[in-house]
Amino acid sequence: MDIGKLLAKQRKPEVWEALTDGQRERLEVLRRRKLRKKRLKSSTASRVSPARPRLASEP
């Protein structure tokens, strides 16, 4: 299941209004988790230093 596509579809006002309160709450939790995961991934990527290239004499 692609959560991003599901959340994009749920952003449409007519679809969002048709959901029950519980469904909206669960989708909001998924959205927050996805954003948090995305932020963690981008912050980790910026802290990781690139690998040092090997020299021909190194094993």
N, CA, C and O atoms as a GROMACS GRO file, in nm:
protein
  236
    1MET      N    1   0.085  -0.118   0.000
    1MET     CA    2   0.000   0.000   0.000
    1MET      C    3   0.089   0.124   0.000
    1MET      O    4   0.179   0.136   0.083
    2ASP      N    5   0.065   0.214  -0.090
    2ASP     CA    6   0.140   0.338  -0.096
    2ASP      C    7   0.065   0.442  -0.014
    2ASP      O    8  -0.039   0.494  -0.056
    3ILE      N    9   0.117   0.472   0.103
    3ILE     CA   10   0.050   0.565   0.194
    3ILE      C   11   0.046   0.705   0.134
    3ILE      O   12  -0.051   0.778   0.153
    4GLY      N   13   0.151   0.742   0.062
    4GLY     CA   14   0.154   0.875   0.001
    4GLY      C   15   0.039   0.896  -0.096
    4GLY      O   16  -0.025   1.001  -0.094
    5LYS      N   17   0.010   0.795  -0.180
    5LYS     CA   18  -0.101   0.806  -0.274
    5LYS      C   19  -0.235   0.811  -0.200
    5LYS      O   20  -0.326   0.886  -0.236
    6LEU      N   21  -0.245   0.729  -0.096
    6LEU     CA   22  -0.369   0.727  -0.018
    6LEU      C   23  -0.394   0.862   0.047
    6LEU      O   24  -0.505   0.914   0.045
    7LEU      N   25  -0.288   0.919   0.106
    7LEU     CA   26  -0.303   1.049   0.170
    7LEU      C   27  -0.333   1.159   0.069
    7LEU      O   28  -0.411   1.250   0.097
    8ALA      N   29  -0.272   1.150  -0.048
    8ALA     CA   30  -0.299   1.251  -0.153
    8ALA      C   31  -0.446   1.246  -0.194
    8ALA      O   32  -0.509   1.350  -0.214
    9LYS      N   33  -0.499   1.126  -0.206
    9LYS     CA   34  -0.640   1.112  -0.243
    9LYS      C   35  -0.731   1.169  -0.133
    9LYS      O   36  -0.833   1.231  -0.162
   10GLN      N   37  -0.691   1.146  -0.008
   10GLN     CA   38  -0.775   1.189   0.104
   10GLN      C   39  -0.771   1.340   0.123
   10GLN      O   40  -0.853   1.394   0.199
   11ARG      N   41  -0.680   1.410   0.058
   11ARG     CA   42  -0.674   1.556   0.071
   11ARG      C   43  -0.786   1.626  -0.004
   11ARG      O   44  -0.815   1.744   0.020
   12LYS      N   45  -0.850   1.555  -0.094
   12LYS     CA   46  -0.961   1.615  -0.167
   12LYS      C   47  -1.075   1.639  -0.068
   12LYS      O   48  -1.113   1.547   0.005
   13PRO      N   49  -1.129   1.760  -0.064
   13PRO     CA   50  -1.232   1.793   0.035
   13PRO      C   51  -1.352   1.699   0.034
   13PRO      O   52  -1.402   1.661   0.140
   14GLU      N   53  -1.399   1.660  -0.084
   14GLU     CA   54  -1.518   1.575  -0.089
   14GLU      C   55  -1.490   1.436  -0.034
   14GLU      O   56  -1.578   1.373   0.026
   15VAL      N   57  -1.368   1.387  -0.054
   15VAL     CA   58  -1.332   1.255   0.000
   15VAL      C   59  -1.312   1.266   0.151
   15VAL      O   60  -1.360   1.181   0.226
   16TRP      N   61  -1.243   1.370   0.195
   16TRP     CA   62  -1.215   1.390   0.338
   16TRP      C   63  -1.346   1.400   0.418
   16TRP      O   64  -1.358   1.342   0.525
   17GLU      N   65  -1.442   1.474   0.365
   17GLU     CA   66  -1.569   1.493   0.435
   17GLU      C   67  -1.649   1.363   0.445
   17GLU      O   68  -1.729   1.346   0.537
   18ALA      N   69  -1.629   1.273   0.350
   18ALA     CA   70  -1.703   1.148   0.351
   18ALA      C   71  -1.647   1.048   0.453
   18ALA      O   72  -1.713   0.949   0.485
   19LEU      N   73  -1.527   1.074   0.505
   19LEU     CA   74  -1.467   0.984   0.602
   19LEU      C   75  -1.528   1.004   0.740
   19LEU      O   76  -1.578   1.111   0.774
   20THR      N   77  -1.522   0.898   0.819
   20THR     CA   78  -1.568   0.911   0.959
   20THR      C   79  -1.456   0.977   1.039
   20THR      O   80  -1.343   0.987   0.992
   21ASP      N   81  -1.490   1.022   1.159
   21ASP     CA   82  -1.389   1.086   1.243
   21ASP      C   83  -1.272   0.993   1.271
   21ASP      O   84  -1.156   1.035   1.268
   22GLY      N   85  -1.301   0.866   1.297
   22GLY     CA   86  -1.196   0.769   1.325
   22GLY      C   87  -1.103   0.749   1.206
   22GLY      O   88  -0.982   0.735   1.223
   23GLN      N   89  -1.160   0.746   1.086
   23GLN     CA   90  -1.078   0.731   0.965
   23GLN      C   91  -0.987   0.851   0.947
   23GLN      O   92  -0.870   0.837   0.911
   24ARG      N   93  -1.040   0.970   0.971
   24ARG     CA   94  -0.959   1.091   0.958
   24ARG      C   95  -0.844   1.089   1.058
   24ARG      O   96  -0.730   1.122   1.025
   25GLU      N   97  -0.874   1.049   1.181
   25GLU     CA   98  -0.770   1.044   1.284
   25GLU      C   99  -0.659   0.946   1.246
   25GLU      O  100  -0.541   0.977   1.262
   26ARG      N  101  -0.696   0.829   1.195
   26ARG     CA  102  -0.596   0.731   1.156
   26ARG      C  103  -0.510   0.780   1.040
   26ARG      O  104  -0.389   0.757   1.038
   27LEU      N  105  -0.571   0.848   0.945
   27LEU     CA  106  -0.496   0.903   0.832
   27LEU      C  107  -0.401   1.014   0.878
   27LEU      O  108  -0.290   1.026   0.826
   28GLU      N  109  -0.444   1.094   0.974
   28GLU     CA  110  -0.356   1.199   1.027
   28GLU      C  111  -0.235   1.138   1.096
   28GLU      O  112  -0.124   1.190   1.084
   29VAL      N  113  -0.255   1.028   1.168
   29VAL     CA  114  -0.143   0.960   1.233
   29VAL      C  115  -0.045   0.910   1.127
   29VAL      O  116   0.076   0.927   1.141
   30LEU      N  117  -0.096   0.849   1.021
   30LEU     CA  118  -0.009   0.801   0.913
   30LEU      C  119   0.068   0.917   0.849
   30LEU      O  120   0.187   0.905   0.820
   31ARG      N  121  -0.001   1.027   0.828
   31ARG     CA  122   0.062   1.144   0.766
   31ARG      C  123   0.176   1.196   0.854
   31ARG      O  124   0.284   1.228   0.805
   32ARG      N  125   0.150   1.205   0.985
   32ARG     CA  126   0.254   1.253   1.076
   32ARG      C  127   0.373   1.159   1.079
   32ARG      O  128   0.488   1.204   1.082
   33ARG      N  129   0.347   1.028   1.078
   33ARG     CA  130   0.456   0.930   1.078
   33ARG      C  131   0.539   0.943   0.952
   33ARG      O  132   0.662   0.937   0.956
   34LYS      N  133   0.471   0.960   0.839
   34LYS     CA  134   0.542   0.971   0.712
   34LYS      C  135   0.630   1.097   0.711
   34LYS      O  136   0.744   1.092   0.666
   35LEU      N  137   0.577   1.209   0.760
   35LEU     CA  138   0.654   1.332   0.765
   35LEU      C  139   0.774   1.318   0.859
   35LEU      O  140   0.884   1.364   0.827
   36ARG      N  141   0.753   1.255   0.974
   36ARG     CA  142   0.860   1.237   1.070
   36ARG      C  143   0.971   1.149   1.010
   36ARG      O  144   1.089   1.179   1.024
   37LYS      N  145   0.930   1.042   0.943
   37LYS     CA  146   1.026   0.951   0.880
   37LYS      C  147   1.105   1.024   0.772
   37LYS      O  148   1.226   1.005   0.757
   38LYS      N  149   1.035   1.108   0.695
   38LYS     CA  150   1.100   1.183   0.588
   38LYS      C  151   1.202   1.282   0.646
   38LYS      O  152   1.312   1.296   0.593
   39ARG      N  153   1.164   1.351   0.756
   39ARG     CA  154   1.255   1.445   0.819
   39ARG      C  155   1.378   1.374   0.874
   39ARG      O  156   1.490   1.422   0.858
   40LEU      N  157   1.357   1.260   0.940
   40LEU     CA  158   1.469   1.185   0.995
   40LEU      C  159   1.563   1.139   0.885
   40LEU      O  160   1.685   1.144   0.899
   41LYS      N  161   1.505   1.093   0.776
   41LYS     CA  162   1.586   1.044   0.665
   41LYS      C  163   1.670   1.156   0.606
   41LYS      O  164   1.788   1.136   0.578
   42SER      N  165   1.612   1.273   0.587
   42SER     CA  166   1.685   1.385   0.527
   42SER      C  167   1.791   1.439   0.622
   42SER      O  168   1.898   1.480   0.577
   43SER      N  169   1.763   1.441   0.753
   43SER     CA  170   1.862   1.492   0.847
   43SER      C  171   1.977   1.394   0.863
   43SER      O  172   2.092   1.436   0.881
   44THR      N  173   1.950   1.265   0.856
   44THR     CA  174   2.055   1.164   0.865
   44THR      C  175   2.142   1.168   0.741
   44THR      O  176   2.264   1.155   0.751
   45ALA      N  177   2.083   1.187   0.627
   45ALA     CA  178   2.159   1.191   0.501
   45ALA      C  179   2.255   1.309   0.499
   45ALA      O  180   2.364   1.298   0.443
   46SER      N  181   2.217   1.419   0.559
   46SER     CA  182   2.304   1.536   0.557
   46SER      C  183   2.421   1.521   0.654
   46SER      O  184   2.523   1.588   0.638
   47ARG      N  185   2.408   1.432   0.756
   47ARG     CA  186   2.516   1.412   0.852
   47ARG      C  187   2.615   1.303   0.810
   47ARG      O  188   2.726   1.297   0.862
   48VAL      N  189   2.575   1.219   0.720
   48VAL     CA  190   2.662   1.109   0.679
   48VAL      C  191   2.767   1.161   0.582
   48VAL      O  192   2.735   1.224   0.481
   49SER      N  193   2.893   1.134   0.615
   49SER     CA  194   2.999   1.181   0.527
   49SER      C  195   3.016   1.082   0.412
   49SER      O  196   2.995   0.962   0.429
   50PRO      N  197   3.055   1.130   0.297
   50PRO     CA  198   3.073   1.040   0.182
   50PRO      C  199   3.187   0.944   0.209
   50PRO      O  200   3.281   0.976   0.282
   51ALA      N  201   3.180   0.827   0.150
   51ALA     CA  202   3.284   0.725   0.168
   51ALA      C  203   3.414   0.772   0.106
   51ALA      O  204   3.416   0.836   0.000
   52ARG      N  205   3.523   0.738   0.173
   52ARG     CA  206   3.655   0.774   0.120
   52ARG      C  207   3.689   0.677   0.009
   52ARG      O  208   3.679   0.556   0.029
   53PRO      N  209   3.728   0.727  -0.107
   53PRO     CA  210   3.764   0.634  -0.216
   53PRO      C  211   3.888   0.554  -0.181
   53PRO      O  212   3.979   0.605  -0.116
   54ARG      N  213   3.892   0.432  -0.225
   54ARG     CA  214   4.009   0.346  -0.201
   54ARG      C  215   4.120   0.381  -0.297
   54ARG      O  216   4.098   0.417  -0.413
   55LEU      N  217   4.241   0.369  -0.244
   55LEU     CA  218   4.356   0.387  -0.330
   55LEU      C  219   4.389   0.253  -0.395
   55LEU      O  220   4.351   0.148  -0.342
   56ALA      N  221   4.456   0.254  -0.506
   56ALA     CA  222   4.490   0.130  -0.577
   56ALA      C  223   4.573   0.037  -0.491
   56ALA      O  224   4.565  -0.085  -0.508
   57SER      N  225   4.653   0.091  -0.399
   57SER     CA  226   4.740   0.008  -0.314
   57SER      C  227   4.664  -0.053  -0.195
   57SER      O  228   4.718  -0.141  -0.128
   58GLU      N  229   4.543  -0.008  -0.168
   58GLU     CA  230   4.465  -0.061  -0.055
   58GLU      C  231   4.389  -0.187  -0.096
   58GLU      O  232   4.344  -0.200  -0.210
   59PRO      N  233   4.376  -0.281   0.000
   59PRO     CA  234   4.301  -0.405  -0.031
   59PRO      C  235   4.154  -0.381  -0.051
   59PRO      O  236   4.079  -0.475  -0.078
   0.00000   0.00000   0.00000
